[in-house]
């Protein structure tokens, strides 16, 4: 782990303003990025290349904690699928290893030891700790027997609902072509948006064919495994979080960056336009990168193109209207996924954002809770509502490889462990999250950790627990 950031207090400031050590990151190790991963034209491969450069280990090995392993012969035998290892060769995968393996942990660690090569030559860049008696490792031990009994994979119910959402997209698209009307495509776009949010659950878990449902949108499950699973989930709201940095400079969530008035307040308006066309920009960048040779073509990239040709080819009112039908459906899908995602849990000023003072001992699990709110309405939501709105997001960030249909089983254990460690979760309702996103866009002053704690305590008035015992 890199050295802790040293913060100084401005005694003349009426609220005790804190000034961070760097405009790049609260964590020195993260701020040393050797690749321009924060520029608007970054790609998933760019992020991987930069991570490998930063981790600086033998490109044929994998790092877990302070040891190096050669997992080459294990790639095709990996229970979660070969992609998880082939994509991360030459990287420090400690965070991914810890948050992905939550059952039969002793067996997993024993298997890993068989591929040991040598000790790592230098400390990790990542600030996060995984102490045996720390919060996260303690929590993993406690949820393991429950998840071993209930399983970590999707239930029949969630698989059927996922399939029906895709069917809704197909049926309403077909109806739109037959009726030559925009209205069915509005419903088709919403169905695709629901499906895309839910399908994100399927590319988090072990390989399965439903992960390709995500590719029906203009995005790629392969790219999102990198920018979302490897980046966002491992390093939430930090300078290594691609989902935060790739929106810059137009949309700047981090408080230690220089922002002009347009970025701070104009973004309140144009962020909604960006959300509506974010996926269109994604496929445009993908096409450019394929043509430049910086991104390898994958067969599933064809899925949205096939949709376009079918809709245009059968549209009664001609090519232009067919193209607009297709654009409309994906615009609604893009807006739904982006809007629900950005307002799911992370971008309220109470949540940690890089530039804020980090907690003194950055336990991985506690840092995830520092950057992730608990949406109070989720306790009363159905499984369908949770799977289409990034629900139970704090639990999802603690255990991203566990299907959302199983997270409810471990919620009481998470809550009990939080209280035992004398910690507090951030409780926010949906309106507060929406309003807070705009406040965070305007925020230019980093918060001290003490400020975060004081603000967090104020949210306890609306705390909701899954068991009366709490």
SESERO-747079 format. One record per residue (C-alpha): x, y, z; residue number from 0; residue in three letters. Coordinates in Angstrom, 2 decimals, always signed. Layout:
<sites>
[[X; Y; Z]; NUM; 'ALA']
...
</sites>
This chain:
<sites>
[[+0.00; +0.00; +0.00]; 0; 'UNK']
[[+1.23; +3.47; -0.87]; 1; 'UNK']
[[+1.83; +6.11; +1.82]; 2; 'UNK']
[[-1.21; +7.79; +3.28]; 3; 'UNK']
[[-2.12; +11.22; +1.99]; 4; 'UNK']
[[-1.13; +14.04; +4.34]; 5; 'UNK']
[[-3.79; +16.68; +4.77]; 6; 'UNK']
[[-3.47; +20.12; +6.29]; 7; 'UNK']
[[-6.22; +22.28; +7.73]; 8; 'UNK']
[[-6.70; +25.91; +6.84]; 9; 'UNK']
[[-7.29; +27.38; +10.30]; 10; 'UNK']
[[-8.49; +30.67; +8.85]; 11; 'UNK']
[[-11.31; +29.01; +6.99]; 12; 'UNK']
[[-14.59; +29.26; +8.97]; 13; 'UNK']
[[-15.47; +25.63; +8.26]; 14; 'UNK']
[[-11.97; +24.16; +8.53]; 15; 'UNK']
[[-11.32; +23.77; +4.82]; 16; 'UNK']
[[-8.96; +20.92; +3.95]; 17; 'UNK']
[[-6.50; +21.03; +1.10]; 18; 'UNK']
[[-5.35; +17.74; -0.40]; 19; 'UNK']
[[-1.77; +16.87; -1.35]; 20; 'UNK']
[[-2.50; +16.61; -5.07]; 21; 'UNK']
[[-4.96; +17.64; -7.73]; 22; 'UNK']
[[-4.78; +14.12; -9.10]; 23; 'UNK']
[[-5.82; +11.85; -6.25]; 24; 'UNK']
[[-6.33; +11.49; -2.51]; 25; 'UNK']
[[-4.03; +8.48; -2.79]; 26; 'UNK']
[[-0.41; +8.97; -3.96]; 27; 'UNK']
[[-0.28; +5.51; -5.55]; 28; 'UNK']
[[-3.31; +6.18; -7.71]; 29; 'UNK']
[[-2.15; +9.65; -8.70]; 30; 'UNK']
[[+0.96; +8.28; -10.43]; 31; 'UNK']
[[-0.95; +7.03; -13.48]; 32; 'UNK']
[[+1.39; +6.67; -16.44]; 33; 'UNK']
[[-1.38; +6.67; -19.02]; 34; 'UNK']
[[-3.87; +9.39; -19.99]; 35; 'UNK']
[[-6.91; +7.49; -18.82]; 36; 'UNK']
[[-8.80; +10.65; -17.90]; 37; 'UNK']
[[-9.13; +12.03; -21.43]; 38; 'UNK']
[[-12.42; +11.92; -23.32]; 39; 'UNK']
[[-11.18; +9.55; -26.03]; 40; 'UNK']
[[-9.91; +6.86; -23.65]; 41; 'UNK']
[[-10.98; +3.28; -24.34]; 42; 'UNK']
[[-11.26; +0.13; -22.27]; 43; 'UNK']
[[-7.96; -1.07; -23.69]; 44; 'UNK']
[[-6.41; +2.27; -22.75]; 45; 'UNK']
[[-7.44; +1.71; -19.15]; 46; 'UNK']
[[-5.97; -1.80; -19.13]; 47; 'UNK']
[[-2.72; -0.59; -20.66]; 48; 'UNK']
[[-2.42; +2.19; -18.10]; 49; 'UNK']
[[-3.17; -0.16; -15.22]; 50; 'UNK']
[[-0.45; -2.55; -16.35]; 51; 'UNK']
[[+2.02; +0.33; -16.64]; 52; 'UNK']
[[+1.13; +1.56; -13.15]; 53; 'UNK']
[[+1.27; -1.87; -11.54]; 54; 'UNK']
[[+4.69; -2.47; -13.12]; 55; 'UNK']
[[+5.02; -6.24; -12.79]; 56; 'UNK']
[[+6.08; -8.98; -15.19]; 57; 'UNK']
[[+3.50; -8.83; -18.01]; 58; 'UNK']
[[+3.17; -12.62; -17.99]; 59; 'UNK']
[[+2.12; -12.79; -14.32]; 60; 'UNK']
[[-0.74; -11.74; -12.04]; 61; 'UNK']
[[-0.37; -9.97; -8.70]; 62; 'UNK']
[[-2.57; -10.78; -5.68]; 63; 'UNK']
[[-1.62; -8.84; -2.54]; 64; 'UNK']
[[+2.18; -8.99; -2.32]; 65; 'UNK']
[[+2.79; -12.11; -4.37]; 66; 'UNK']
[[+3.08; -12.88; -8.07]; 67; 'UNK']
[[+1.45; -15.89; -9.72]; 68; 'UNK']
[[+1.59; -17.51; -13.14]; 69; 'UNK']
[[-2.02; -18.45; -13.88]; 70; 'UNK']
[[-1.47; -19.20; -17.57]; 71; 'UNK']
[[-2.29; -22.90; -17.25]; 72; 'UNK']
[[-5.35; -22.09; -15.13]; 73; 'UNK']
[[-7.00; -19.64; -17.56]; 74; 'UNK']
[[-9.11; -22.25; -19.38]; 75; 'UNK']
[[-9.99; -23.96; -16.09]; 76; 'UNK']
[[-11.08; -20.82; -14.26]; 77; 'UNK']
[[-14.66; -21.47; -13.00]; 78; 'UNK']
[[-15.75; -17.91; -13.75]; 79; 'UNK']
[[-14.60; -18.09; -17.37]; 80; 'UNK']
[[-11.31; -17.52; -19.15]; 81; 'UNK']
[[-11.87; -13.82; -19.93]; 82; 'UNK']
[[-11.44; -12.75; -16.31]; 83; 'UNK']
[[-7.83; -13.95; -16.30]; 84; 'UNK']
[[-6.82; -13.41; -19.92]; 85; 'UNK']
[[-7.91; -9.75; -19.70]; 86; 'UNK']
[[-5.97; -9.06; -16.48]; 87; 'UNK']
[[-2.60; -10.67; -17.22]; 88; 'UNK']
[[+0.19; -8.36; -16.06]; 89; 'UNK']
[[-1.99; -6.56; -13.48]; 90; 'UNK']
[[-2.53; -6.33; -9.76]; 91; 'UNK']
[[-5.90; -8.07; -9.37]; 92; 'UNK']
[[-6.10; -8.01; -5.57]; 93; 'UNK']
[[-9.40; -6.10; -5.38]; 94; 'UNK']
[[-10.97; -8.29; -8.06]; 95; 'UNK']
[[-9.73; -11.47; -6.39]; 96; 'UNK']
[[-11.14; -10.46; -3.02]; 97; 'UNK']
[[-14.56; -9.16; -4.12]; 98; 'UNK']
[[-15.18; -12.02; -6.57]; 99; 'UNK']
[[-14.40; -15.01; -4.36]; 100; 'UNK']
[[-16.84; -15.16; -1.47]; 101; 'UNK']
[[-17.48; -18.91; -1.02]; 102; 'UNK']
[[-15.03; -21.78; -0.54]; 103; 'UNK']
[[-12.39; -19.13; +0.09]; 104; 'UNK']
[[-9.92; -21.58; +1.65]; 105; 'UNK']
[[-10.11; -23.77; -1.46]; 106; 'UNK']
[[-9.63; -20.76; -3.74]; 107; 'UNK']
[[-6.57; -19.59; -1.81]; 108; 'UNK']
[[-5.12; -23.11; -1.76]; 109; 'UNK']
[[-5.51; -23.29; -5.55]; 110; 'UNK']
[[-3.85; -19.91; -5.96]; 111; 'UNK']
[[-0.79; -21.02; -3.96]; 112; 'UNK']
[[-0.08; -23.73; -6.52]; 113; 'UNK']
[[+0.78; -21.06; -9.07]; 114; 'UNK']
[[+3.07; -18.94; -6.86]; 115; 'UNK']
[[+6.19; -17.61; -8.58]; 116; 'UNK']
[[+7.76; -14.98; -6.34]; 117; 'UNK']
[[+7.13; -12.13; -3.96]; 118; 'UNK']
[[+6.20; -8.79; -5.55]; 119; 'UNK']
[[+9.18; -6.47; -6.04]; 120; 'UNK']
[[+7.48; -3.36; -4.63]; 121; 'UNK']
[[+4.43; -2.27; -2.61]; 122; 'UNK']
[[+1.00; -2.06; -4.25]; 123; 'UNK']
[[-0.19; +1.23; -5.75]; 124; 'UNK']
[[-3.70; +0.61; -4.48]; 125; 'UNK']
[[-4.44; +2.19; -1.08]; 126; 'UNK']
[[-6.95; -0.45; +0.01]; 127; 'UNK']
[[-6.22; -2.87; +2.83]; 128; 'UNK']
[[-7.53; -6.37; +3.49]; 129; 'UNK']
[[-6.49; -7.02; +7.07]; 130; 'UNK']
[[-7.58; -10.43; +8.45]; 131; 'UNK']
[[-9.42; -8.79; +11.35]; 132; 'UNK']
[[-10.55; -5.80; +9.32]; 133; 'UNK']
[[-14.11; -5.03; +8.29]; 134; 'UNK']
[[-14.11; -6.56; +4.81]; 135; 'UNK']
[[-12.38; -9.84; +5.60]; 136; 'UNK']
[[-14.54; -10.26; +8.69]; 137; 'UNK']
[[-17.66; -9.61; +6.62]; 138; 'UNK']
[[-16.58; -12.15; +3.99]; 139; 'UNK']
[[-16.16; -14.85; +6.61]; 140; 'UNK']
[[-19.64; -14.14; +7.99]; 141; 'UNK']
[[-21.51; -14.15; +4.68]; 142; 'UNK']
[[-19.73; -17.22; +3.31]; 143; 'UNK']
[[-21.92; -19.88; +4.98]; 144; 'UNK']
[[-25.11; -18.07; +3.93]; 145; 'UNK']
[[-23.98; -17.72; +0.31]; 146; 'UNK']
[[-22.71; -21.29; +0.28]; 147; 'UNK']
[[-26.21; -22.42; +1.25]; 148; 'UNK']
[[-28.19; -20.00; -0.96]; 149; 'UNK']
[[-25.71; -19.83; -3.84]; 150; 'UNK']
[[-24.30; -16.78; -5.58]; 151; 'UNK']
[[-25.78; -17.24; -9.06]; 152; 'UNK']
[[-29.07; -16.06; -10.59]; 153; 'UNK']
[[-32.40; -17.60; -9.67]; 154; 'UNK']
[[-34.87; -18.94; -12.23]; 155; 'UNK']
[[-37.10; -15.93; -11.51]; 156; 'UNK']
[[-34.46; -13.34; -12.40]; 157; 'UNK']
[[-33.46; -15.24; -15.55]; 158; 'UNK']
[[-37.07; -15.34; -16.74]; 159; 'UNK']
[[-37.58; -11.64; -16.02]; 160; 'UNK']
[[-34.40; -10.82; -17.92]; 161; 'UNK']
[[-35.60; -12.82; -20.92]; 162; 'UNK']
[[-39.02; -11.14; -20.84]; 163; 'UNK']
[[-37.45; -7.67; -20.90]; 164; 'UNK']
[[-35.52; -8.57; -24.03]; 165; 'UNK']
[[-38.70; -10.03; -25.52]; 166; 'UNK']
[[-40.44; -6.74; -24.77]; 167; 'UNK']
[[-37.78; -4.85; -26.71]; 168; 'UNK']
[[-38.15; -7.16; -29.70]; 169; 'UNK']
[[-41.97; -7.18; -29.67]; 170; 'UNK']
[[-42.40; -3.42; -29.38]; 171; 'UNK']
[[-39.72; -2.80; -32.02]; 172; 'UNK']
[[-41.62; -5.13; -34.34]; 173; 'UNK']
[[-44.87; -3.38; -33.50]; 174; 'UNK']
[[-43.26; -0.02; -34.23]; 175; 'UNK']
[[-42.17; -1.19; -37.67]; 176; 'UNK']
[[-45.61; -2.66; -38.43]; 177; 'UNK']
[[-47.47; +0.43; -37.21]; 178; 'UNK']
[[-44.81; +2.76; -38.60]; 179; 'UNK']
[[-45.05; +4.70; -35.33]; 180; 'UNK']
[[-42.61; +6.23; -32.88]; 181; 'UNK']
[[-44.70; +5.33; -29.81]; 182; 'UNK']
[[-43.92; +1.59; -29.77]; 183; 'UNK']
[[-40.22; +2.44; -30.11]; 184; 'UNK']
[[-40.45; +4.57; -26.96]; 185; 'UNK']
[[-41.65; +1.49; -25.07]; 186; 'UNK']
[[-39.05; -0.66; -26.86]; 187; 'UNK']
[[-36.32; +1.74; -25.74]; 188; 'UNK']
[[-37.54; +1.63; -22.16]; 189; 'UNK']
[[-37.62; -2.19; -22.27]; 190; 'UNK']
[[-34.08; -2.18; -23.62]; 191; 'UNK']
[[-33.04; +0.20; -20.85]; 192; 'UNK']
[[-34.53; -2.09; -18.21]; 193; 'UNK']
[[-32.85; -5.07; -19.85]; 194; 'UNK']
[[-29.45; -3.35; -20.05]; 195; 'UNK']
[[-29.40; -2.41; -16.36]; 196; 'UNK']
[[-30.44; -5.93; -15.43]; 197; 'UNK']
[[-28.01; -7.54; -17.89]; 198; 'UNK']
[[-25.18; -5.71; -16.15]; 199; 'UNK']
[[-25.83; -8.20; -13.33]; 200; 'UNK']
[[-25.07; -11.07; -15.74]; 201; 'UNK']
[[-21.69; -9.82; -16.95]; 202; 'UNK']
[[-20.57; -9.41; -13.32]; 203; 'UNK']
[[-20.95; -13.10; -12.56]; 204; 'UNK']
[[-19.38; -16.21; -14.06]; 205; 'UNK']
[[-19.63; -16.49; -17.84]; 206; 'UNK']
[[-23.14; -17.07; -19.17]; 207; 'UNK']
[[-24.88; -16.34; -22.46]; 208; 'UNK']
[[-27.19; -13.70; -20.96]; 209; 'UNK']
[[-24.24; -11.31; -20.68]; 210; 'UNK']
[[-24.75; -10.73; -24.43]; 211; 'UNK']
[[-28.10; -9.10; -23.70]; 212; 'UNK']
[[-26.07; -6.06; -22.69]; 213; 'UNK']
[[-24.65; -5.92; -26.22]; 214; 'UNK']
[[-28.16; -5.31; -27.59]; 215; 'UNK']
[[-27.62; -1.76; -26.41]; 216; 'UNK']
[[-24.93; +0.28; -28.12]; 217; 'UNK']
[[-22.47; -0.75; -25.41]; 218; 'UNK']
[[-20.28; -3.81; -25.07]; 219; 'UNK']
[[-20.26; -6.23; -22.14]; 220; 'UNK']
[[-16.57; -6.83; -22.82]; 221; 'UNK']
[[-15.73; -3.13; -22.53]; 222; 'UNK']
[[-17.96; -2.71; -19.50]; 223; 'UNK']
[[-16.22; -5.56; -17.72]; 224; 'UNK']
[[-13.11; -3.40; -17.91]; 225; 'UNK']
[[-14.47; +0.10; -17.30]; 226; 'UNK']
[[-17.16; -1.00; -14.84]; 227; 'UNK']
[[-16.02; -4.19; -13.09]; 228; 'UNK']
[[-12.23; -3.73; -13.15]; 229; 'UNK']
[[-12.22; +0.05; -12.81]; 230; 'UNK']
[[-15.40; +1.40; -11.20]; 231; 'UNK']
[[-16.03; -1.44; -8.76]; 232; 'UNK']
[[-12.42; -1.84; -7.69]; 233; 'UNK']
[[-11.67; +1.89; -7.35]; 234; 'UNK']
[[-15.01; +3.63; -6.88]; 235; 'UNK']
[[-14.97; +7.43; -7.23]; 236; 'UNK']
[[-11.18; +7.60; -7.47]; 237; 'UNK']
[[-8.87; +8.76; -10.24]; 238; 'UNK']
[[-8.83; +5.16; -11.49]; 239; 'UNK']
[[-12.62; +5.06; -11.90]; 240; 'UNK']
[[-13.15; +5.21; -15.67]; 241; 'UNK']
[[-16.88; +5.91; -15.30]; 242; 'UNK']
[[-16.06; +9.18; -13.55]; 243; 'UNK']
[[-13.07; +10.30; -15.59]; 244; 'UNK']
[[-14.35; +9.48; -19.07]; 245; 'UNK']
[[-17.11; +12.05; -18.72]; 246; 'UNK']
[[-14.58; +14.85; -18.27]; 247; 'UNK']
[[-14.09; +17.68; -19.01]; 248; 'UNK']
[[-17.76; +18.38; -19.69]; 249; 'UNK']
[[-18.98; +16.53; -16.60]; 250; 'UNK']
[[-16.65; +16.72; -13.62]; 251; 'UNK']
[[-17.69; +14.94; -10.43]; 252; 'UNK']
[[-14.39; +15.13; -8.53]; 253; 'UNK']
[[-14.15; +18.10; -6.20]; 254; 'UNK']
[[-10.39; +18.68; -6.43]; 255; 'UNK']
[[-10.47; +19.50; -10.14]; 256; 'UNK']
[[-10.59; +23.02; -11.52]; 257; 'UNK']
[[-14.12; +23.78; -12.73]; 258; 'UNK']
[[-15.47; +26.82; -14.50]; 259; 'UNK']
[[-19.06; +28.05; -14.10]; 260; 'UNK']
[[-20.22; +26.12; -17.15]; 261; 'UNK']
[[-18.85; +22.87; -15.76]; 262; 'UNK']
[[-20.30; +23.56; -12.32]; 263; 'UNK']
[[-23.77; +24.79; -13.25]; 264; 'UNK']
[[-24.23; +24.49; -17.01]; 265; 'UNK']
[[-23.72; +20.76; -16.61]; 266; 'UNK']
[[-27.00; +20.64; -14.68]; 267; 'UNK']
[[-28.69; +21.08; -18.07]; 268; 'UNK']
[[-26.43; +19.46; -20.64]; 269; 'UNK']
[[-25.73; +16.38; -18.53]; 270; 'UNK']
[[-29.17; +15.12; -19.54]; 271; 'UNK']
[[-28.30; +15.52; -23.23]; 272; 'UNK']
[[-25.06; +13.60; -22.61]; 273; 'UNK']
[[-27.02; +10.83; -20.89]; 274; 'UNK']
[[-29.38; +10.53; -23.87]; 275; 'UNK']
[[-26.56; +10.13; -26.40]; 276; 'UNK']
[[-23.88; +8.51; -24.26]; 277; 'UNK']
[[-24.35; +5.07; -25.82]; 278; 'UNK']
[[-24.36; +6.53; -29.34]; 279; 'UNK']
[[-20.98; +8.10; -28.58]; 280; 'UNK']
[[-19.82; +4.75; -27.24]; 281; 'UNK']
[[-20.45; +2.91; -30.50]; 282; 'UNK']
[[-18.99; +5.82; -32.50]; 283; 'UNK']
[[-15.73; +5.66; -30.51]; 284; 'UNK']
[[-15.70; +1.87; -30.88]; 285; 'UNK']
[[-15.98; +2.11; -34.67]; 286; 'UNK']
[[-13.18; +4.70; -34.78]; 287; 'UNK']
[[-10.93; +2.55; -32.57]; 288; 'UNK']
[[-11.58; -0.56; -34.67]; 289; 'UNK']
[[-10.66; +1.36; -37.81]; 290; 'UNK']
[[-7.52; +2.70; -36.11]; 291; 'UNK']
[[-6.60; -0.81; -34.98]; 292; 'UNK']
[[-6.62; +0.03; -31.26]; 293; 'UNK']
[[-9.68; -2.11; -30.51]; 294; 'UNK']
[[-10.17; -5.69; -31.67]; 295; 'UNK']
[[-13.43; -6.48; -33.41]; 296; 'UNK']
[[-15.73; -8.83; -31.52]; 297; 'UNK']
[[-18.71; -10.62; -33.14]; 298; 'UNK']
[[-21.23; -9.22; -30.63]; 299; 'UNK']
[[-20.43; -5.71; -31.86]; 300; 'UNK']
[[-22.72; -6.57; -34.78]; 301; 'UNK']
[[-25.88; -6.87; -32.63]; 302; 'UNK']
[[-26.99; -3.20; -32.65]; 303; 'UNK']
[[-26.00; -2.91; -36.32]; 304; 'UNK']
[[-28.24; -5.88; -37.18]; 305; 'UNK']
[[-31.08; -4.10; -35.37]; 306; 'UNK']
[[-30.47; -0.98; -37.44]; 307; 'UNK']
[[-30.53; -2.84; -40.76]; 308; 'UNK']
[[-33.69; -4.75; -39.86]; 309; 'UNK']
[[-35.58; -1.66; -38.70]; 310; 'UNK']
[[-34.43; +0.45; -41.67]; 311; 'UNK']
[[-35.07; -2.38; -44.10]; 312; 'UNK']
[[-38.66; -3.00; -43.01]; 313; 'UNK']
[[-39.70; +0.57; -42.10]; 314; 'UNK']
[[-42.65; +1.52; -44.31]; 315; 'UNK']
[[-41.82; +5.22; -44.28]; 316; 'UNK']
[[-38.30; +4.77; -45.58]; 317; 'UNK']
[[-34.68; +4.73; -44.49]; 318; 'UNK']
[[-34.66; +8.06; -42.65]; 319; 'UNK']
[[-37.63; +7.21; -40.45]; 320; 'UNK']
[[-36.22; +3.73; -39.84]; 321; 'UNK']
[[-32.96; +5.27; -38.70]; 322; 'UNK']
[[-34.82; +7.69; -36.40]; 323; 'UNK']
[[-36.84; +4.80; -34.92]; 324; 'UNK']
[[-33.57; +3.03; -34.07]; 325; 'UNK']
[[-32.00; +6.22; -32.70]; 326; 'UNK']
[[-35.03; +6.94; -30.51]; 327; 'UNK']
[[-35.06; +3.48; -28.92]; 328; 'UNK']
[[-31.37; +3.65; -28.09]; 329; 'UNK']
[[-31.62; +7.24; -26.89]; 330; 'UNK']
[[-34.23; +6.22; -24.31]; 331; 'UNK']
[[-32.15; +3.17; -23.36]; 332; 'UNK']
[[-29.03; +5.31; -22.95]; 333; 'UNK']
[[-30.81; +7.90; -20.82]; 334; 'UNK']
[[-32.37; +5.29; -18.55]; 335; 'UNK']
[[-29.10; +3.43; -17.92]; 336; 'UNK']
[[-27.02; +6.58; -17.42]; 337; 'UNK']
[[-29.58; +8.44; -15.33]; 338; 'UNK']
[[-30.34; +5.54; -13.00]; 339; 'UNK']
[[-26.65; +4.64; -12.80]; 340; 'UNK']
[[-25.40; +8.11; -11.94]; 341; 'UNK']
[[-28.15; +8.51; -9.36]; 342; 'UNK']
[[-27.95; +5.01; -7.91]; 343; 'UNK']
[[-25.68; +5.72; -4.96]; 344; 'UNK']
[[-22.34; +7.43; -5.65]; 345; 'UNK']
[[-22.60; +11.07; -6.60]; 346; 'UNK']
[[-23.89; +12.84; -3.53]; 347; 'UNK']
[[-21.51; +15.26; -1.78]; 348; 'UNK']
[[-21.62; +13.07; +1.33]; 349; 'UNK']
[[-20.06; +10.21; -0.64]; 350; 'UNK']
[[-16.27; +10.09; -0.92]; 351; 'UNK']
[[-14.89; +11.48; -4.17]; 352; 'UNK']
[[-11.22; +11.53; -5.03]; 353; 'UNK']
[[-9.75; +14.72; -3.63]; 354; 'UNK']
[[-11.63; +14.33; -0.36]; 355; 'UNK']
[[-9.66; +13.17; +2.65]; 356; 'UNK']
[[-9.76; +9.38; +2.85]; 357; 'UNK']
[[-10.32; +7.41; +6.01]; 358; 'UNK']
[[-7.10; +6.87; +8.04]; 359; 'UNK']
[[-7.17; +3.09; +7.57]; 360; 'UNK']
[[-8.63; +2.45; +4.09]; 361; 'UNK']
[[-10.21; -0.96; +4.55]; 362; 'UNK']
[[-11.59; -1.95; +1.14]; 363; 'UNK']
[[-15.13; -2.67; +2.32]; 364; 'UNK']
[[-15.40; +0.50; +4.37]; 365; 'UNK']
[[-14.07; +2.57; +1.47]; 366; 'UNK']
[[-16.78; +1.07; -0.74]; 367; 'UNK']
[[-19.39; +2.18; +1.81]; 368; 'UNK']
[[-17.73; +5.63; +2.02]; 369; 'UNK']
[[-18.31; +6.06; -1.73]; 370; 'UNK']
[[-21.73; +4.40; -1.93]; 371; 'UNK']
[[-25.01; +5.46; -0.39]; 372; 'UNK']
[[-27.80; +3.18; +0.78]; 373; 'UNK']
[[-31.03; +4.08; -1.01]; 374; 'UNK']
[[-33.76; +4.01; +1.61]; 375; 'UNK']
[[-36.55; +3.11; -0.85]; 376; 'UNK']
[[-34.83; -0.14; -1.84]; 377; 'UNK']
[[-36.09; -1.99; +1.23]; 378; 'UNK']
[[-39.65; -1.90; -0.17]; 379; 'UNK']
[[-38.79; -2.59; -3.82]; 380; 'UNK']
[[-39.57; -5.75; -5.75]; 381; 'UNK']
[[-36.82; -7.78; -7.40]; 382; 'UNK']
[[-37.83; -6.31; -10.77]; 383; 'UNK']
[[-37.43; -2.78; -9.44]; 384; 'UNK']
[[-34.07; -3.58; -7.87]; 385; 'UNK']
[[-32.66; -5.24; -10.97]; 386; 'UNK']
[[-33.69; -2.38; -13.29]; 387; 'UNK']
[[-32.55; +0.55; -11.10]; 388; 'UNK']
[[-29.15; -0.64; -9.78]; 389; 'UNK']
[[-30.84; -1.36; -6.45]; 390; 'UNK']
[[-29.14; -2.47; -3.20]; 391; 'UNK']
[[-26.09; -0.75; -4.60]; 392; 'UNK']
[[-24.06; -0.73; -1.40]; 393; 'UNK']
[[-24.37; -4.51; -1.18]; 394; 'UNK']
[[-23.57; -4.85; -4.87]; 395; 'UNK']
[[-20.34; -2.90; -4.38]; 396; 'UNK']
[[-19.29; -5.07; -1.48]; 397; 'UNK']
[[-19.96; -8.29; -3.40]; 398; 'UNK']
[[-20.28; -7.52; -7.14]; 399; 'UNK']
[[-19.96; -11.16; -8.23]; 400; 'UNK']
[[-23.06; -12.16; -6.23]; 401; 'UNK']
[[-26.31; -11.99; -8.21]; 402; 'UNK']
[[-28.67; -9.27; -7.03]; 403; 'UNK']
[[-31.31; -11.94; -6.44]; 404; 'UNK']
[[-29.14; -13.30; -3.60]; 405; 'UNK']
[[-27.97; -10.09; -1.94]; 406; 'UNK']
[[-31.03; -9.85; +0.31]; 407; 'UNK']
[[-29.89; -12.96; +2.19]; 408; 'UNK']
[[-26.73; -11.24; +3.45]; 409; 'UNK']
[[-28.15; -7.78; +4.13]; 410; 'UNK']
[[-28.72; -8.35; +7.89]; 411; 'UNK']
[[-25.15; -9.65; +8.26]; 412; 'UNK']
[[-23.75; -6.57; +6.53]; 413; 'UNK']
[[-25.77; -4.29; +8.78]; 414; 'UNK']
[[-24.76; -6.13; +11.96]; 415; 'UNK']
[[-21.08; -6.03; +10.98]; 416; 'UNK']
[[-21.26; -2.30; +10.22]; 417; 'UNK']
[[-22.68; -1.64; +13.66]; 418; 'UNK']
[[-20.19; -3.96; +15.37]; 419; 'UNK']
[[-17.31; -2.02; +13.81]; 420; 'UNK']
[[-18.99; +1.21; +15.02]; 421; 'UNK']
[[-19.39; +2.45; +11.47]; 422; 'UNK']
[[-22.35; +4.12; +9.79]; 423; 'UNK']
[[-23.80; +3.71; +6.32]; 424; 'UNK']
[[-24.99; +6.66; +4.24]; 425; 'UNK']
[[-28.80; +6.64; +4.01]; 426; 'UNK']
[[-30.26; +8.73; +1.19]; 427; 'UNK']
[[-33.59; +8.76; -0.61]; 428; 'UNK']
[[-33.90; +9.00; -4.38]; 429; 'UNK']
[[-34.68; +12.73; -4.36]; 430; 'UNK']
[[-31.62; +13.44; -2.24]; 431; 'UNK']
[[-29.46; +11.41; -4.62]; 432; 'UNK']
[[-30.81; +13.29; -7.65]; 433; 'UNK']
[[-30.36; +16.68; -6.02]; 434; 'UNK']
[[-26.99; +15.61; -4.65]; 435; 'UNK']
[[-25.69; +14.70; -8.10]; 436; 'UNK']
[[-26.15; +18.31; -9.19]; 437; 'UNK']
[[-24.61; +19.60; -5.96]; 438; 'UNK']
[[-21.60; +17.35; -6.51]; 439; 'UNK']
[[-21.13; +18.73; -10.01]; 440; 'UNK']
[[-20.94; +22.21; -8.49]; 441; 'UNK']
[[-18.71; +21.25; -5.53]; 442; 'UNK']
[[-15.14; +22.56; -5.74]; 443; 'UNK']
[[-13.90; +22.15; -2.18]; 444; 'UNK']
[[-12.62; +18.79; -0.91]; 445; 'UNK']
[[-14.11; +17.47; +2.32]; 446; 'UNK']
[[-12.20; +16.30; +5.35]; 447; 'UNK']
[[-12.99; +12.81; +6.61]; 448; 'UNK']
[[-14.44; +14.39; +9.74]; 449; 'UNK']
[[-16.82; +16.43; +7.59]; 450; 'UNK']
[[-17.95; +13.26; +5.86]; 451; 'UNK']
[[-18.59; +11.59; +9.21]; 452; 'UNK']
[[-20.66; +14.52; +10.47]; 453; 'UNK']
[[-22.73; +14.62; +7.28]; 454; 'UNK']
[[-23.18; +10.85; +7.39]; 455; 'UNK']
[[-24.55; +10.98; +10.92]; 456; 'UNK']
[[-27.26; +13.38; +9.75]; 457; 'UNK']
[[-28.56; +10.71; +7.36]; 458; 'UNK']
[[-29.13; +8.22; +10.19]; 459; 'UNK']
[[-32.52; +9.81; +10.92]; 460; 'UNK']
[[-33.92; +7.97; +7.89]; 461; 'UNK']
[[-31.94; +4.77; +8.39]; 462; 'UNK']
[[-33.78; +1.62; +7.35]; 463; 'UNK']
[[-32.78; -1.83; +8.51]; 464; 'UNK']
[[-33.70; -5.26; +7.22]; 465; 'UNK']
[[-34.30; -6.70; +10.68]; 466; 'UNK']
[[-36.05; -5.36; +13.77]; 467; 'UNK']
[[-33.20; -6.66; +15.88]; 468; 'UNK']
[[-31.13; -3.74; +14.67]; 469; 'UNK']
</sites>
